[in-house]
Amino acid sequence: MIRKLLATLALTGVVLGTAGCNTVKGLGRDIESVGEAGDKVVR
């Protein structure tokens, strides 16, 4: 249950991050930051 919630939150973050960035480089940074946040939660 918690994993589904975390996955939903991560996906929401990616969607919002994608909507907020203006360049491909910015998109890459946004995706990287979401991945790092996910790693911190899993640890």
C-alpha positions in Angstrom: 0.0 0.0 0.0 2.8 2.4 0.9 4.7 1.6 -2.2 1.7 2.4 -4.4 1.3 5.7 -2.6 5.0 6.5 -3.1 4.9 5.5 -6.7 1.8 7.8 -7.2 3.6 10.7 -5.5 6.7 10.2 -7.6 4.6 10.0 -10.8 2.8 13.1 -9.8 6.1 14.9 -9.2 7.4 13.8 -12.7 4.2 15.1 -14.3 4.4 18.5 -12.5 8.1 18.7 -13.1 7.6 18.1 -16.8 5.0 20.7 -17.0 7.2 23.2 -15.2 10.4 22.9 -17.2 11.1 24.8 -20.4 14.0 22.8 -21.9 15.0 19.2 -22.4 18.0 19.9 -20.1 15.6 21.1 -17.4 13.4 18.0 -17.9 16.5 15.9 -17.3 17.3 17.7 -14.0 13.7 17.4 -12.9 13.6 13.6 -13.5 16.9 13.2 -11.7 15.7 15.1 -8.7 12.6 13.0 -8.5 14.7 9.8 -8.7 17.0 11.1 -5.9 14.0 11.9 -3.7 12.6 8.4 -4.3 15.9 6.9 -3.3 15.9 8.9 -0.1 12.4 7.6 0.7 13.2 4.0 0.0 16.3 4.0 2.2 
